[in-house]
């Protein structure tokens, strides 16, 4: 019976460790999705800024040729 109790205790410990690792993995996956979303937002903003910057430079170039 002692051997069975020992195995049961080890199994419970392993199960607890597995649940903890699974929870941590799920948290990391959620964090990764938040980061991906944020990176997508920043990428979109930078593209808009670059497009606006290109428009300004083009306009300034055209104006400088007129003068």
Order of alpha helices (4+ residues) and beta strands (2+ residues): alpha
